[in-house]
Amino acid sequence: MLLASTWGLLAGQAGLVSVGQQAFFGLGAYFALRLVDGGWTAYPALFAGAIGAAAVAWGLSFFVLRLKEGEFAIATWVVAEVIRILVMLDPMVQGETGTSLIALNAVEPELRRNIGFWMALGSLVFMLGVTAWLLRSAVGTATRAIGEDDEAAASLGVRVTPTRRWVLCSGRC
């Protein structure tokens, strides 16, 4: 549901059809895995991994947002593949088979399920709240205008690229 809500925000509102959005979910998990390997506990590492994925999305947005329509979609696909290849080269990930966040085994299974459920539900409620707030704000009006016609929106004074960057990165966190 998180992926669907963020994709709806990107494609439905801002007109950004991203084929590689799933890469940022995986990148957040990879960052969490690396942080746990560096000594962090699992749950703070998951939160920090999400923030790290949003930071990478922010940096990449300066390149991919220069493209429009089909070029943007293909560029996000290529970015997702590059991220996948780079992560697979890390011996910790073990290539295509992947790895698990073993640090979660230290938590009792029932508690781990409950924490996982409440974290997922909290993330979904947070993202849906951000989306609802965004759609009712000036940014939401700007994204609807951009989704219809970005050149017309720019002629009306909408800051197209910063608005798209905000939407692109908020869907990654």
C-alpha positions as CSV (number, residue, x, y, z in Angstrom):
1,M,0.0,0.0,0.0
2,L,2.9,2.3,0.6
3,L,4.3,1.7,-2.8
4,A,0.8,2.3,-4.4
5,S,0.2,5.5,-2.5
6,T,3.5,7.0,-3.4
7,W,3.2,5.9,-7.0
8,G,-0.3,7.5,-7.2
9,L,1.2,10.7,-5.9
10,L,4.0,10.6,-8.4
11,A,2.1,9.5,-11.5
12,G,-1.4,10.6,-10.7
13,Q,-0.6,14.1,-9.4
14,A,2.8,15.1,-10.7
15,G,2.8,13.2,-14.0
16,L,6.0,11.4,-13.1
17,V,5.8,7.8,-14.2
18,S,8.6,6.1,-12.3
19,V,9.4,2.6,-13.3
20,G,12.2,2.3,-10.8
21,Q,10.5,3.4,-7.6
22,Q,11.0,0.0,-6.0
23,A,14.7,0.5,-6.0
24,F,14.4,3.0,-3.2
25,F,12.5,0.6,-0.9
26,G,15.4,-1.9,-1.5
27,L,18.0,0.8,-1.0
28,G,16.5,1.7,2.4
29,A,16.7,-2.0,3.4
30,Y,20.3,-2.2,2.2
31,F,21.2,0.9,4.2
32,A,19.6,-0.6,7.2
33,L,21.6,-3.8,6.7
34,R,24.8,-1.9,6.5
35,L,24.0,0.2,9.6
36,V,23.2,-3.0,11.6
37,D,26.5,-4.4,10.4
38,G,28.1,-1.2,11.7
39,G,26.7,-1.7,15.2
40,W,23.2,-0.1,15.1
41,T,20.2,-1.8,16.5
42,A,17.7,-3.1,13.9
43,Y,14.7,-0.7,14.3
44,P,16.6,2.6,14.4
45,A,18.6,1.3,11.4
46,L,15.4,0.7,9.5
47,F,14.3,4.3,10.1
48,A,17.7,5.7,9.2
49,G,17.7,3.5,6.0
50,A,14.5,5.1,4.9
51,I,16.0,8.6,5.5
52,G,19.1,7.5,3.5
53,A,17.0,6.3,0.6
54,A,15.2,9.7,0.5
55,A,18.6,11.4,0.5
56,V,19.8,9.3,-2.4
57,A,16.5,10.1,-4.2
58,W,17.1,13.8,-3.6
59,G,20.5,13.6,-5.1
60,L,19.4,11.6,-8.1
61,S,16.5,14.0,-8.7
62,F,18.8,16.6,-10.0
63,F,19.6,14.3,-12.9
64,V,16.4,12.4,-13.7
65,L,14.0,15.4,-13.3
66,R,15.6,17.0,-16.4
67,L,13.9,14.3,-18.4
68,K,10.2,14.2,-19.4
69,E,7.6,11.5,-19.9
70,G,9.1,8.3,-21.4
71,E,12.6,9.4,-21.0
72,F,12.0,9.9,-17.2
73,A,10.4,6.5,-16.9
74,I,13.3,4.8,-18.7
75,A,15.8,6.8,-16.7
76,T,14.3,5.7,-13.4
77,W,14.4,2.1,-14.6
78,V,18.1,2.4,-15.5
79,V,18.8,4.0,-12.1
80,A,17.0,1.1,-10.4
81,E,19.1,-1.4,-12.3
82,V,22.3,0.4,-11.5
83,I,21.4,0.4,-7.8
84,R,20.5,-3.3,-8.0
85,I,23.8,-4.1,-9.6
86,L,25.8,-2.0,-7.1
87,V,24.1,-3.6,-4.2
88,M,24.5,-7.1,-5.6
89,L,28.3,-6.5,-5.8
90,D,28.5,-6.2,-2.0
91,P,29.5,-9.6,-0.6
92,M,27.3,-9.0,2.4
93,V,24.2,-9.1,0.3
94,Q,25.2,-12.4,-1.3
95,G,24.2,-11.5,-4.9
96,E,20.7,-12.5,-6.2
97,T,19.9,-14.6,-3.2
98,G,20.0,-11.7,-0.8
99,T,20.3,-11.8,2.9
100,S,18.2,-11.3,6.0
101,L,18.4,-8.8,8.8
102,I,19.7,-11.4,11.3
103,A,19.7,-8.8,14.1
104,L,15.9,-9.1,14.2
105,N,16.3,-12.7,15.5
106,A,17.3,-11.2,18.9
107,V,13.7,-10.0,19.3
108,E,11.1,-12.5,20.4
109,P,9.1,-13.6,17.3
110,E,5.7,-12.4,18.6
111,L,7.1,-9.1,19.6
112,R,8.9,-8.8,16.3
113,R,5.7,-9.4,14.4
114,N,3.9,-6.8,16.5
115,I,6.6,-4.2,16.1
116,G,6.8,-4.9,12.3
117,F,3.0,-4.6,12.0
118,W,2.8,-1.3,13.9
119,M,5.8,0.1,12.1
120,A,4.3,-0.8,8.8
121,L,0.9,0.6,9.8
122,G,2.5,3.8,11.2
123,S,4.5,4.3,8.0
124,L,1.4,3.9,5.9
125,V,-0.6,6.3,8.1
126,F,2.2,8.8,8.0
127,M,2.6,8.5,4.2
128,L,-1.2,8.8,3.6
129,G,-1.3,11.8,6.0
130,V,1.6,13.5,4.1
131,T,-0.2,12.7,0.8
132,A,-3.5,14.1,2.1
133,W,-1.8,17.2,3.4
134,L,0.1,17.6,0.2
135,L,-3.0,17.4,-2.0
136,R,-4.7,20.1,0.1
137,S,-1.8,22.4,0.1
138,A,-0.3,24.8,-2.4
139,V,2.1,22.1,-3.4
140,G,-0.8,19.8,-4.2
141,T,-2.4,22.4,-6.4
142,A,1.0,22.9,-8.1
143,T,1.4,19.1,-8.7
144,R,-2.0,18.8,-10.2
145,A,-1.2,21.7,-12.6
146,I,2.2,20.1,-13.4
147,G,0.5,16.7,-14.0
148,E,-1.8,18.4,-16.6
149,D,0.7,20.4,-18.4
150,D,4.1,21.4,-16.9
151,E,4.8,24.2,-19.4
152,A,1.4,25.8,-18.7
153,A,2.0,25.4,-15.0
154,A,5.4,27.1,-15.3
155,S,3.9,29.9,-17.2
156,L,1.5,30.5,-14.3
157,G,4.5,30.8,-11.9
158,V,4.6,27.2,-10.6
159,R,8.1,26.1,-9.7
160,V,8.0,22.9,-11.7
161,T,11.3,21.2,-10.9
162,P,11.4,21.9,-7.1
163,T,7.8,20.8,-6.8
164,R,8.6,17.6,-8.7
165,R,11.7,17.0,-6.6
166,W,9.7,17.4,-3.4
167,V,7.1,14.8,-4.6
168,L,9.7,12.5,-5.9
169,C,11.7,12.5,-2.6
170,S,8.7,12.4,-0.3
171,G,7.6,9.2,-1.9
172,R,11.0,7.6,-1.1
173,C,11.1,8.2,2.6
